[in-house]
Amino acid sequence: MTTSAAHPVAVPGLRRNMVTICAMTATIMQALDSTIANVALPYMQGSLSASQDQINWVLTSYIVAAAIMTAPVGWLANRFGRKRIFIICSAGFTVASVMCGLAQDITQMVLFRLLQGVFGAALVPLSQAVMLDTYALHERAKAMAIWGMGVMMGPIMGPSLGAWLTETYSWHWVFFVNLPFGVFTVLGLMAFMDETQVNKDLQFDWFGFTALAVGIGSLQLALDRGEQLDWFESAEIVAEFVISAIGFYYFFAHSLTAKRPFVQFAIFKDRNFSTGCIFMVVIGLVLFSTMALASPLFQNAFGFPILTAGLLLATRGMGTFVAMMIVSRLMRYIEARTLMGIGLSLIAITLYEMTGWTTDTAVKTIILNSVVQGFGLGLVFVPLSTVAFLTLPNHLRTDGTSMLTLFRNIASSIGISIVIAKLTSGTTSTHAVLAEHVNPFNNALQMPDVSSILNLGTDAGRALMEVILLAQSQIIAFSLDFQLIAIITVCAIPLTFMLSSSKSAMRGPGSSDHAAVME
């Protein structure tokens, strides 16, 4: 086997294929669990005798733990070895998943979800680092296409799979489904993955980690609970934002002055990687925000059953799957930044189309729009995951993958909080504006055909009018949210010009870059 001084580079064959499959199963497990439990929350609430506020901690505990533990992944892999940490985290995530399924009360569930988040945080960045090192430079587009299928399709398929498992079996199977994949991943990694070089002299920056953990944890709590507690009207939310700001201040002040900071800021000196982080923020915003909006839009505003809504959400995954099947080949002939520009344009166009959706929108229109949007996401994600590491040194790669994952997670949390808060406030304000027109001077309401159904002089007529106003207000609020995401996407398109050319890296084994990788 050909190896580099620091990281193994596998040749094509059984070993590389098995490492690829194991990295994919780990990625899919973690990506699925970010959304699969959402639809099962009402069923868990009754079974665990939990209040509405308590059951939300099933999601919050996982998100906060995963966010905090994503940052030290690079240090852990460099200090103890990537294979060892990958196996420990895969096994721990699997055991924690089974324990979640066996939880008897809300306290146990929150504790086990915390453990699941702690172990699951490393799975995505480690799997990406493994894929980048397992494939030669000219094959990385293909590797990132394979890996990206798990990252992108996991959150999209999670709600539909969770709904099916909950409806067919019980909410416990939302967690038990990880067991066979976890066992396969651990055994496969033990048998086929090579260990990386270990640096036992690395010292852990406890102050930097603690400051970053406080900053991220407080920010995640504030974003997750802000909508429930009316944001800055709540003393808890204000306190969490203040604590988060203090944590980030001490983290940056310490990291920029310490000799061996917790996060190696050298990775941000690489232009491709820094630009990739910006794009990953956009991806986190678009992917998770639109998903957070689409689910209540289909179920609450359009009245689709939960399984139908899940299948409609899954159609976006179909478009992503198709894009990732062909994008690695396209990158041999088309610049990565060009593909990203096309992908962002498709996303922006489909988001603009979604601003016109109403209860009269045909299902085939929704499916076509979702497939095209998923295709655009695939065109962005694979070139982004490839170019971001194009010029980053090998010894910074694991730190880079963990930072990229952290940026995506924080962006998704911020995006979801913003669009849900905007949806709530938009519904209220729009309802107030529409209600102003419900008065005796509105000639449309005085027409015989209308007044026979909407007789505002009766309780039934007023109740029906309120239902109509609320439905229309919600649809308009959804439209405004999709408009905001579309604007953010359009603003990201010019940033593609900041990326370097990718053609030289995709020419194949004859390129000098490839030769450097295989030295």
C-alpha positions as CSV (number, residue, x, y, z in Angstrom):
1,M,0.0,0.0,0.0
2,T,1.3,3.5,-0.8
3,T,1.3,5.9,2.1
4,S,2.4,9.4,2.8
5,A,4.4,10.4,5.8
6,A,1.4,11.6,7.7
7,H,-1.7,10.0,6.2
8,P,-2.4,6.8,4.3
9,V,-3.4,7.0,0.6
10,A,-5.1,3.7,-0.4
11,V,-4.8,2.2,-3.8
12,P,-8.1,1.1,-5.5
13,G,-9.2,-2.3,-4.3
14,L,-11.2,-4.1,-1.6
15,R,-9.5,-2.2,1.3
16,R,-10.3,1.2,-0.1
17,N,-13.8,0.2,-1.0
18,M,-14.5,-1.1,2.5
19,V,-13.1,2.0,4.1
20,T,-15.3,4.1,1.8
21,I,-18.4,2.1,2.8
22,C,-17.6,2.4,6.5
23,A,-17.0,6.1,6.2
24,M,-20.4,6.5,4.4
25,T,-22.3,4.4,7.0
26,A,-20.9,6.6,9.8
27,T,-21.8,9.8,7.9
28,I,-25.4,8.6,7.1
29,M,-26.0,7.5,10.8
30,Q,-25.0,11.0,12.1
31,A,-26.7,12.9,9.3
32,L,-29.9,11.0,9.7
33,D,-30.0,11.5,13.5
34,S,-29.9,15.3,13.1
35,T,-33.5,15.2,11.9
36,I,-35.0,11.6,12.2
37,A,-36.1,12.1,15.8
38,N,-38.1,15.3,15.0
39,V,-41.3,13.7,13.8
40,A,-41.3,11.2,16.7
41,L,-41.3,13.9,19.4
42,P,-45.1,13.9,20.0
43,Y,-45.0,10.1,20.5
44,M,-42.0,10.3,22.8
45,Q,-43.7,13.0,24.9
46,G,-46.6,10.8,25.9
47,S,-44.4,7.7,26.4
48,L,-41.8,9.5,28.5
49,S,-44.4,11.6,30.4
50,A,-42.7,14.8,29.4
51,S,-43.9,18.4,29.0
52,Q,-43.6,20.3,25.8
53,D,-40.6,22.2,27.1
54,Q,-38.9,19.0,28.4
55,I,-39.4,17.0,25.2
56,N,-37.6,19.8,23.2
57,W,-34.5,19.0,25.2
58,V,-34.3,15.7,23.2
59,L,-33.3,17.8,20.2
60,T,-31.4,20.6,22.1
61,S,-29.2,18.2,24.1
62,Y,-28.0,16.5,20.9
63,I,-27.4,19.7,19.0
64,V,-25.5,21.4,21.8
65,A,-23.3,18.4,22.6
66,A,-22.5,17.8,18.9
67,A,-21.7,21.5,18.4
68,I,-19.3,21.7,21.3
69,M,-17.5,18.5,20.5
70,T,-17.0,19.1,16.8
71,A,-14.2,21.7,17.4
72,P,-11.7,19.3,19.2
73,V,-12.0,16.5,16.6
74,G,-8.8,17.6,14.8
75,W,-6.7,17.6,18.0
76,L,-8.1,14.2,19.1
77,A,-7.3,12.6,15.8
78,N,-3.8,14.1,15.7
79,R,-3.0,13.2,19.3
80,F,-4.5,9.7,19.6
81,G,-4.8,8.6,15.9
82,R,-7.7,9.0,13.5
83,K,-8.6,5.3,13.3
84,R,-8.8,4.9,17.1
85,I,-11.0,8.0,17.6
86,F,-13.2,7.0,14.6
87,I,-13.8,3.5,16.1
88,I,-14.4,4.8,19.6
89,C,-16.9,7.5,18.3
90,S,-18.7,5.0,16.0
91,A,-19.1,2.5,18.8
92,G,-20.1,5.1,21.4
93,F,-22.7,6.6,19.0
94,T,-24.1,3.1,18.4
95,V,-24.4,2.3,22.1
96,A,-25.8,5.7,22.9
97,S,-28.5,5.2,20.1
98,V,-29.6,1.9,21.6
99,M,-29.7,3.5,25.1
100,C,-31.9,6.2,23.7
101,G,-34.3,3.6,22.3
102,L,-34.4,1.9,25.8
103,A,-34.9,5.2,27.8
104,Q,-37.7,5.0,30.4
105,D,-38.0,8.6,31.3
106,I,-37.1,12.1,30.0
107,T,-34.0,12.3,32.2
108,Q,-32.5,9.2,30.7
109,M,-33.4,10.3,27.2
110,V,-31.7,13.7,27.5
111,L,-28.6,12.1,29.1
112,F,-28.3,9.5,26.3
113,R,-28.9,12.1,23.6
114,L,-26.1,14.1,25.1
115,L,-23.8,11.1,24.8
116,Q,-25.0,10.5,21.3
117,G,-24.1,14.1,20.4
118,V,-20.7,13.8,22.0
119,F,-19.7,10.7,20.1
120,G,-21.6,11.7,16.9
121,A,-19.8,15.1,16.5
122,A,-16.7,13.4,15.2
123,L,-18.3,11.1,12.6
124,V,-18.8,13.6,9.8
125,P,-15.5,15.5,9.9
126,L,-13.5,12.2,10.4
127,S,-15.3,10.5,7.6
128,Q,-14.6,13.4,5.3
129,A,-10.9,13.5,6.3
130,V,-10.7,9.7,5.7
131,M,-12.3,10.1,2.2
132,L,-9.9,12.9,1.3
133,D,-6.9,10.9,2.3
134,T,-8.1,7.6,0.8
135,Y,-8.5,9.0,-2.7
136,A,-5.8,10.7,-4.8
137,L,-6.1,14.3,-5.6
138,H,-7.6,13.8,-9.1
139,E,-10.2,11.4,-7.6
140,R,-11.4,13.7,-4.8
141,A,-14.4,15.0,-6.7
142,K,-15.7,11.4,-7.0
143,A,-14.9,10.9,-3.3
144,M,-16.7,14.0,-2.2
145,A,-19.7,13.1,-4.4
146,I,-19.9,9.7,-2.6
147,W,-19.4,11.3,0.8
148,G,-21.8,14.2,0.1
149,M,-24.7,11.8,-0.7
150,G,-24.7,10.8,3.0
151,V,-24.3,14.4,4.4
152,M,-26.9,15.9,2.1
153,M,-29.5,13.1,1.9
154,G,-29.4,12.2,5.6
155,P,-31.2,15.4,6.7
156,I,-33.6,15.2,3.8
157,M,-34.5,11.5,4.2
158,G,-34.6,11.7,8.0
159,P,-38.1,13.0,8.5
160,S,-39.7,10.5,6.0
161,L,-37.8,7.6,7.5
162,G,-38.6,8.7,11.0
163,A,-42.3,9.0,10.2
164,W,-42.4,5.6,8.6
165,L,-40.6,3.9,11.5
166,T,-42.8,5.6,14.1
167,E,-46.0,4.9,12.2
168,T,-45.1,1.3,11.4
169,Y,-43.3,0.2,14.6
170,S,-42.7,2.8,17.4
171,W,-40.5,5.8,18.2
172,H,-37.9,3.4,19.7
173,W,-36.9,2.2,16.2
174,V,-35.9,5.7,15.3
175,F,-32.8,5.0,17.4
176,F,-32.6,1.2,17.1
177,V,-32.1,1.5,13.3
178,N,-28.5,2.7,14.0
179,L,-27.5,-0.6,15.6
180,P,-26.7,-2.8,12.5
181,F,-25.0,0.1,10.7
182,G,-23.0,1.0,13.8
183,V,-21.8,-2.6,14.3
184,F,-20.8,-2.9,10.6
185,T,-19.0,0.4,10.7
186,V,-16.9,-0.5,13.8
187,L,-16.0,-3.9,12.5
188,G,-15.1,-2.6,9.0
189,L,-12.9,0.2,10.4
190,M,-11.1,-2.2,12.7
191,A,-10.4,-4.6,9.8
192,F,-9.6,-2.3,6.9
193,M,-8.6,1.2,8.0
194,D,-4.9,2.1,8.6
195,E,-3.9,4.3,11.5
196,T,-2.5,7.7,11.0
197,Q,0.7,9.1,12.6
198,V,0.2,10.1,16.2
199,N,1.8,13.2,17.8
200,K,2.0,12.4,21.5
201,D,3.6,15.8,22.3
202,L,0.4,17.7,21.5
203,Q,-0.9,19.5,24.6
204,F,-4.6,20.2,25.0
205,D,-5.6,23.9,25.2
206,W,-8.2,23.6,28.0
207,F,-8.8,27.3,28.3
208,G,-9.4,27.7,24.6
209,F,-11.7,24.7,24.5
210,T,-13.6,25.8,27.5
211,A,-14.1,29.3,26.2
212,L,-15.2,28.0,22.8
213,A,-17.5,25.4,24.4
214,V,-19.2,28.1,26.5
215,G,-19.6,30.4,23.5
216,I,-21.0,27.7,21.2
217,G,-23.2,26.0,23.9
218,S,-24.8,29.3,25.0
219,L,-25.4,30.4,21.5
220,Q,-27.0,27.0,20.6
221,L,-29.2,27.2,23.6
222,A,-30.3,30.7,22.9
223,L,-31.1,29.9,19.3
224,D,-33.0,26.7,20.1
225,R,-35.1,28.2,23.0
226,G,-35.4,31.8,21.7
227,E,-38.7,31.2,19.8
228,Q,-40.3,29.5,22.8
229,L,-39.3,32.2,25.2
230,D,-40.0,35.3,23.0
231,W,-36.3,36.0,22.3
232,F,-35.0,39.2,24.0
233,E,-38.2,39.5,26.1
234,S,-36.8,36.6,28.1
235,A,-34.0,37.2,30.7
236,E,-32.7,33.6,30.0
237,I,-32.2,34.3,26.3
238,V,-30.4,37.7,27.0
239,A,-28.2,35.9,29.6
240,E,-27.3,33.1,27.1
241,F,-26.3,35.6,24.4
242,V,-24.2,37.6,26.8
243,I,-22.5,34.5,28.1
244,S,-21.9,33.4,24.5
245,A,-20.4,36.7,23.5
246,I,-18.0,36.5,26.6
247,G,-17.0,33.0,25.7
248,F,-16.2,33.9,22.1
249,Y,-14.3,37.0,23.2
250,Y,-12.0,35.0,25.5
251,F,-11.6,32.3,22.9
252,F,-10.4,34.7,20.2
253,A,-8.3,36.8,22.6
254,H,-6.6,33.7,23.9
255,S,-6.2,31.9,20.5
256,L,-4.6,34.9,18.8
257,T,-2.0,35.3,21.5
258,A,-1.3,31.8,22.6
259,K,1.7,29.8,21.2
260,R,-0.4,26.6,20.7
261,P,-4.0,27.6,20.4
262,F,-6.8,25.1,20.5
263,V,-7.9,25.9,16.9
264,Q,-5.1,26.3,14.3
265,F,-5.9,29.6,12.6
266,A,-3.4,28.7,9.9
267,I,-6.2,26.9,8.1
268,F,-8.0,30.3,7.5
269,K,-4.9,31.7,5.7
270,D,-5.8,29.4,2.8
271,R,-8.1,31.4,0.5
272,N,-9.9,28.4,-0.8
273,F,-10.7,27.0,2.6
274,S,-11.8,30.4,4.0
275,T,-14.1,30.9,1.0
276,G,-15.3,27.3,1.4
277,C,-16.3,28.1,5.0
278,I,-18.4,31.0,3.8
279,F,-20.2,28.8,1.2
280,M,-20.7,26.1,3.9
281,V,-22.6,28.7,5.9
282,V,-24.8,29.4,2.9
283,I,-25.4,25.6,2.4
284,G,-26.3,25.2,6.1
285,L,-28.7,28.1,5.9
286,V,-30.4,26.9,2.7
287,L,-30.5,23.2,3.3
288,F,-31.8,23.2,6.9
289,S,-33.8,26.4,6.7
290,T,-35.9,25.3,3.7
291,M,-36.3,21.9,5.2
292,A,-37.5,23.5,8.5
293,L,-40.0,25.5,6.5
294,A,-41.1,22.9,4.0
295,S,-42.3,20.4,6.7
296,P,-44.8,22.7,8.4
297,L,-45.8,24.2,5.0
298,F,-46.8,20.8,3.6
299,Q,-48.4,19.5,6.8
300,N,-50.0,22.6,8.4
301,A,-50.7,25.0,5.5
302,F,-51.3,22.5,2.7
303,G,-52.8,19.7,4.9
304,F,-50.8,16.8,3.6
305,P,-50.5,13.7,5.8
306,I,-47.1,13.2,7.5
307,L,-46.0,10.4,5.1
308,T,-47.0,12.4,2.1
309,A,-45.1,15.4,3.4
310,G,-42.1,13.1,4.1
311,L,-42.1,11.8,0.5
312,L,-42.3,15.3,-0.9
313,L,-39.3,16.3,1.2
314,A,-37.5,13.3,-0.1
315,T,-37.9,14.4,-3.7
316,R,-35.2,17.0,-3.1
317,G,-32.9,14.2,-2.1
318,M,-33.5,12.6,-5.5
319,G,-32.2,15.7,-7.3
320,T,-29.2,15.8,-5.0
321,F,-28.5,12.1,-5.7
322,V,-28.6,12.6,-9.5
323,A,-26.3,15.7,-9.3
324,M,-23.7,13.8,-7.1
325,M,-23.7,10.9,-9.6
326,I,-22.6,13.1,-12.4
327,V,-20.8,16.1,-10.9
328,S,-17.4,14.4,-10.4
329,R,-17.3,13.8,-14.2
330,L,-18.4,17.3,-14.9
331,M,-15.6,18.7,-12.8
332,R,-13.1,17.2,-15.3
333,Y,-14.3,19.6,-17.9
334,I,-16.0,22.5,-16.1
335,E,-14.5,24.7,-13.4
336,A,-15.7,23.9,-9.8
337,R,-16.6,27.6,-9.3
338,T,-18.7,27.6,-12.5
339,L,-20.6,24.5,-11.3
340,M,-21.2,26.2,-8.0
341,G,-22.5,29.3,-9.7
342,I,-24.9,27.2,-11.7
343,G,-26.0,25.3,-8.6
344,L,-26.6,28.5,-6.6
345,S,-28.5,30.0,-9.5
346,L,-30.8,26.9,-9.6
347,I,-31.4,27.1,-5.9
348,A,-32.2,30.8,-6.0
349,I,-34.6,30.3,-9.0
350,T,-36.5,27.5,-7.2
351,L,-36.6,29.5,-4.0
352,Y,-38.2,32.4,-5.9
353,E,-40.7,30.0,-7.4
354,M,-41.6,28.8,-3.8
355,T,-42.6,32.3,-2.9
356,G,-45.6,31.8,-5.2
357,W,-46.8,28.5,-3.7
358,T,-50.4,28.3,-2.4
359,T,-52.8,25.6,-1.5
360,D,-53.7,25.4,-5.2
361,T,-50.1,24.6,-6.2
362,A,-50.0,21.2,-8.0
363,V,-48.1,18.3,-6.4
364,K,-46.2,17.8,-9.7
365,T,-45.0,21.4,-9.5
366,I,-43.8,20.9,-5.9
367,I,-41.9,17.7,-7.0
368,L,-40.3,19.3,-10.0
369,N,-39.2,22.3,-8.0
370,S,-37.8,20.2,-5.2
371,V,-35.9,17.9,-7.6
372,V,-34.3,20.9,-9.4
373,Q,-33.4,22.5,-6.0
374,G,-31.8,19.3,-4.8
375,F,-29.9,19.1,-8.1
376,G,-28.6,22.6,-7.5
377,L,-27.5,21.7,-3.9
378,G,-25.6,18.7,-5.3
379,L,-23.8,21.0,-7.9
380,V,-22.7,23.3,-5.0
381,F,-21.8,20.8,-2.3
382,V,-19.4,18.4,-4.1
383,P,-17.2,21.1,-5.8
384,L,-17.2,23.0,-2.5
385,S,-16.1,20.0,-0.5
386,T,-13.3,19.4,-3.1
387,V,-12.0,22.9,-3.7
388,A,-12.0,23.9,0.0
389,F,-9.2,21.4,0.6
390,L,-7.5,21.8,-2.8
391,T,-4.6,23.8,-1.4
392,L,-4.8,23.0,2.4
393,P,-1.8,21.1,3.7
394,N,-2.3,17.5,4.7
395,H,-1.5,18.0,8.4
396,L,-4.3,20.6,8.7
397,R,-6.9,18.5,6.9
398,T,-8.7,17.0,10.0
399,D,-8.8,20.4,11.6
400,G,-10.3,21.8,8.4
401,T,-13.0,19.1,8.2
402,S,-14.0,19.7,11.8
403,M,-14.2,23.5,11.3
404,L,-16.2,23.1,8.1
405,T,-18.7,20.9,9.9
406,L,-18.8,23.4,12.8
407,F,-19.6,26.3,10.4
408,R,-22.4,24.2,8.8
409,N,-23.9,23.3,12.1
410,I,-23.9,26.8,13.6
411,A,-25.2,28.2,10.3
412,S,-28.1,25.7,10.2
413,S,-29.0,26.5,13.8
414,I,-29.0,30.3,13.1
415,G,-30.9,29.8,9.9
416,I,-33.6,27.7,11.4
417,S,-34.0,30.1,14.3
418,I,-34.2,33.1,12.0
419,V,-36.8,31.6,9.5
420,I,-39.0,30.2,12.3
421,A,-39.0,33.5,14.2
422,K,-39.7,35.4,11.0
423,L,-42.5,32.9,10.1
424,T,-44.2,33.5,13.5
425,S,-43.8,37.3,13.4
426,G,-44.7,37.4,9.7
427,T,-47.9,35.4,10.3
428,T,-48.9,37.8,13.1
429,S,-48.2,41.0,11.3
430,T,-49.8,39.8,8.0
431,H,-52.9,38.6,9.9
432,A,-53.3,42.1,11.4
433,V,-53.0,43.7,8.0
434,L,-55.6,41.3,6.4
435,A,-58.0,41.7,9.4
436,E,-58.1,45.5,8.7
437,H,-60.0,44.7,5.5
438,V,-62.6,42.6,7.2
439,N,-65.2,45.3,7.8
440,P,-68.7,46.4,6.6
441,F,-67.1,48.7,4.0
442,N,-65.5,45.9,2.1
443,N,-67.8,45.4,-0.9
444,A,-66.4,42.0,-1.7
445,L,-67.7,40.7,1.6
446,Q,-71.2,42.1,0.9
447,M,-71.7,40.1,-2.3
448,P,-74.5,37.6,-2.0
449,D,-72.4,34.6,-3.0
450,V,-69.8,35.5,-0.3
451,S,-72.1,36.7,2.5
452,S,-74.1,33.5,2.3
453,I,-71.0,31.6,3.3
454,L,-69.1,34.2,5.3
455,N,-71.9,35.8,7.3
456,L,-69.9,37.9,9.8
457,G,-73.0,38.4,11.8
458,T,-72.9,34.8,13.0
459,D,-70.4,33.0,15.2
460,A,-69.9,30.3,12.5
461,G,-69.1,33.0,9.9
462,R,-66.6,34.8,12.1
463,A,-64.9,31.5,13.0
464,L,-64.6,30.6,9.3
465,M,-63.2,34.0,8.4
466,E,-60.6,33.6,11.2
467,V,-59.5,30.2,9.7
468,I,-59.2,31.8,6.2
469,L,-57.3,34.8,7.6
470,L,-54.9,32.5,9.5
471,A,-54.3,30.2,6.5
472,Q,-53.6,33.2,4.1
473,S,-51.4,34.8,6.7
474,Q,-49.3,31.7,7.1
475,I,-48.8,31.2,3.3
476,I,-47.7,34.9,2.9
477,A,-45.3,34.5,5.8
478,F,-43.8,31.3,4.2
479,S,-43.4,33.3,1.0
480,L,-41.5,36.0,2.7
481,D,-39.2,33.5,4.4
482,F,-38.4,31.8,1.0
483,Q,-37.8,35.2,-0.4
484,L,-35.2,36.0,2.3
485,I,-33.4,32.7,1.7
486,A,-33.4,33.4,-2.1
487,I,-31.8,36.8,-1.5
488,I,-29.0,35.2,0.7
489,T,-28.4,32.6,-2.0
490,V,-28.1,35.3,-4.8
491,C,-25.7,37.3,-2.6
492,A,-23.4,34.2,-2.4
493,I,-23.0,33.8,-6.2
494,P,-20.3,36.5,-6.7
495,L,-18.2,34.8,-4.0
496,T,-17.5,31.9,-6.4
497,F,-14.9,34.2,-8.1
498,M,-12.8,34.1,-5.0
499,L,-12.1,30.4,-5.5
500,S,-9.0,29.1,-7.3
501,S,-9.1,27.2,-10.6
502,S,-9.8,23.5,-10.0
503,K,-9.0,22.2,-13.5
504,S,-5.3,21.4,-12.8
505,A,-6.3,19.2,-9.9
506,M,-8.8,17.2,-12.0
507,R,-6.5,16.4,-14.9
508,G,-5.5,13.0,-13.5
509,P,-2.4,11.2,-12.5
510,G,-0.2,13.2,-14.8
511,S,-0.6,16.4,-13.0
512,S,2.1,17.8,-10.6
513,D,-0.4,18.1,-7.8
514,H,-1.3,14.5,-8.1
515,A,2.4,13.6,-8.0
516,A,2.8,15.6,-4.8
517,V,0.0,13.8,-3.1
518,M,1.4,10.4,-4.0
519,E,5.0,11.1,-2.9
